[in-house]
Amino acid sequence: MSREPRPDPAHAPSAVEGLGSLLFGRLVDSLPSAVLVETTDRRIFTANRAFCLLFGTEEEPETLIGRDSRTWVRDASPLFQDARGFTGRIEATIEEGEPVRGDVLQLADGRVLEREYTPIRARDGVAAGHMWQYRDVTAERRAEDELRASEVKFRQLFDNASDGIFLHDRNGSLVDVNRRACEVLGYARHELLAMDMRDVDIDFEPARIEELWHHVQPGEPITTAGIHRRRDGTTFPVEVRVTLFDLGEREVMLAMARNLTERNRLEEQLLQAQKMEAIGRLAGGIAHDFNNVLTAIMGHAALLSAELKDDGPAAEDVRQIQDSAERAASLTRHLLAFSRQQVLQPERVDAGMAVRRTEGLLRRLIGEDIHLDVDLPAGGAHVLIDPGKLEHALINLAVNARDAMPHGGRLSLVLRGVELGEEEVARFPFPFMPGPYALMSVSDTGTGIPEPLRSKIFEPFFSTKPKDKGTGLGLSMVYGFVKQSGGYVWVDSAEGEGSTFHIALPRVGPPGAEDEPETAGSEPGNGKGTVLVVEDEPSVLSVVRRALADRGYHVLEGRDGFEALDVLRRHQGDLDLLVTDAVMPRMGGLELARRVRAEGRNVPILITSGYSSEVVAAMESLGGVVRFLEKPFSAGDVGRAVGRMTGGRGPDPME
């Protein structure tokens, strides 16, 4: 680097001699900023050590005195040659002659300098020199940039949060809100900032907020509840997490409010589903135990009836017992339907044809003062259902509609094939799988159902009718049949405006050859052979044993699966049939059947149960000839079922 020769102090300009002093030089040298003082003719009067370090020179400040500042700065460091017109800005500043504060220079090496200029004047106002101060503000500017970036990110997170966020002071005045808060409440941001929390939260009371302010600590949020009011006056529940937030000049409370409307709705749906499931399990359990009792009653009544004369008073008493048992069996079937444990015999059927076959019966049921409209699709809408159960469901809905229109009205039955996508099912008030459905709607112009009762109408034994008008099991049977068929059922109704019950059943393809129903053989009669009967209920075992013995079968007995296996292993002859209850202590009938198959015995098996259609599904894995007999059954029922499986023919002693 070329350097100008140091001028002789004796020949230094008089302006320099007039300005200098040892005290001034020491004061300048002690400043943290890089300082350069020059005369009006641009000769360096003084500079401090920080100035030398900034420009990267190893020279001492005293060696710079008297040198031309322009030449020295240009030669001192190439960084300043590219500093956005460094030299030109200096000349322009001097020419203007006004102080400059905060002039920023961006150097090629990334450093940022902040420059100040102060003109030096004599007492008479004549220009005497120039003072420049340079300060490296790179770290400060970087921190400021990072802070601004952080603030931008915070604002983005703040505004894009899924919950409404409110910042308010101790008095409740709103300091800031995010975009979500504005959207949910229906206000513009400037409108909310002119309000306080009392306008937003109807539970916001000074005493309550003072208590929160006393207990909440920075970084330790507290969760509370509230009710927020929208611009239109409607309200909704919220869960609020509050914490203290330091804005520097003051503390504010940050409240994050989550709208609980959807969560509460889902919780209500879950509770309703859990309640219905619990009721279903209870109903199924009751029906199971009750079916065993009914089987014993119906079986012994049939046995007794076969021994009595048809015209005697005792025979009439037995018939009354049988009729009562049949009515009780109907109740258990309804309970099993609700609990989705009834035994279905599904077929691929055209729902429109099934409705058409029921139309005549429905017209007779509802009476002449109610007009029936039936609107069916031109094309087929095939579903996999038990046609008999669909008929019972339509009858129940029609009877309910008739009772809701005591002075006449209109009953409409509409069937449509629909394709429900994600957007459509999202609007339903309960979980709903998208897909193709046969949608059946049964509407009446009756009294309607009050809102508090609508969530209960599918529960067993709940009825909106007078006590002598129904059992409360009709709609529960509809509910169970539809759910067990993989569909959905719901009601739209308002008090005084009628009701519409919707049944959505999954659509399937048309029936094929594999769906053709089996043809029934001739009725069985007397039989021969050995039958092993396994039943844990003594009264049911007695009925089955007597019914089969009276037909001529040799009957072996077992009270559970283990006892049956022991009997089977000790039996030396052939076994023509195994009759077993599905549900028994220690070992049930399904496990017994698997053990029998595992031992290589391909004996036909008749499984009885009054509890669950899951038994039928499990039977498919057993192999061989396996049939099912639903409880409750009579002595004649079990005799005919055994006769079909063993080939027995002839007159039936139970008839």
HELIX and SHEET records of a PDB file:
HELIX    1   1 PRO A    9  HIS A   11  5                                   3    
HELIX    2   2 SER A   14  LEU A   19  1                                   6    
HELIX    3   3 LEU A   22  ASP A   29  1                                   8    
HELIX    4   4 ARG A   49  LEU A   54  1                                   6    
HELIX    5   5 PRO A   61  LEU A   64  5                                   4    
HELIX    6   6 SER A   69  ALA A   76  1                                   8    
HELIX    7   7 PRO A   78  ASP A   82  5                                   5    
HELIX    8   8 PHE A   86  GLU A   96  1                                  11    
HELIX    9   9 THR A  138  ASN A  160  1                                  23    
HELIX   10  10 ARG A  179  LEU A  185  1                                   7    
HELIX   11  11 ARG A  189  LEU A  193  1                                   5    
HELIX   12  12 MET A  197  VAL A  200  1                                   4    
HELIX   13  13 PRO A  206  HIS A  215  1                                  10    
HELIX   14  14 THR A  261  GLU A  307  1                                  47    
HELIX   15  15 PRO A  313  PHE A  338  1                                  26    
HELIX   16  16 ALA A  351  ILE A  366  1                                  16    
HELIX   17  17 PRO A  387  ALA A  404  1                                  18    
HELIX   18  18 GLU A  422  ALA A  426  1                                   5    
HELIX   19  19 GLU A  451  ARG A  454  1                                   4    
HELIX   20  20 LYS A  467  LYS A  469  5                                   3    
HELIX   21  21 GLY A  474  GLN A  484  1                                  11    
HELIX   22  22 ALA A  513  ASP A  515  5                                   3    
HELIX   23  23 PRO A  538  ARG A  551  1                                  14    
HELIX   24  24 GLY A  561  ARG A  570  1                                  10    
HELIX   25  25 GLY A  589  ALA A  598  1                                  10    
HELIX   26  26 GLU A  614  MET A  619  1                                   6    
HELIX   27  27 ALA A  635  THR A  646  1                                  12    
SHEET    1   A 5 ILE A  44  ALA A  47  0                                        
SHEET    2   A 5 ALA A  34  THR A  39 -1                                        
SHEET    3   A 5 ALA A 127  ASP A 136 -1                                        
SHEET    4   A 5 VAL A 112  ARG A 121 -1                                        
SHEET    5   A 5 VAL A 100  GLN A 106 -1                                        
SHEET    1   B 5 LEU A 174  VAL A 177  0                                        
SHEET    2   B 5 GLY A 164  HIS A 168 -1                                        
SHEET    3   B 5 GLU A 251  ASN A 259 -1                                        
SHEET    4   B 5 THR A 235  ASP A 246 -1                                        
SHEET    5   B 5 ILE A 222  ARG A 229 -1                                        
SHEET    1   C 2 GLU A 347  ASP A 350  0                                        
SHEET    2   C 2 HIS A 382  ILE A 385 -1                                        
SHEET    1   D 5 ILE A 370  ASP A 375  0                                        
SHEET    2   D 5 GLY A 409  LEU A 420  1                                        
SHEET    3   D 5 GLY A 435  ASP A 444 -1                                        
SHEET    4   D 5 SER A 499  PRO A 506 -1                                        
SHEET    5   D 5 TYR A 488  SER A 493 -1                                        
SHEET    1   E 5 HIS A 554  GLY A 558  0                                        
SHEET    2   E 5 THR A 530  VAL A 534  1                                        
SHEET    3   E 5 LEU A 577  ASP A 581  1                                        
SHEET    4   E 5 ILE A 605  SER A 609  1                                        
SHEET    5   E 5 VAL A 626  GLU A 630  1                                        
END                                                                             
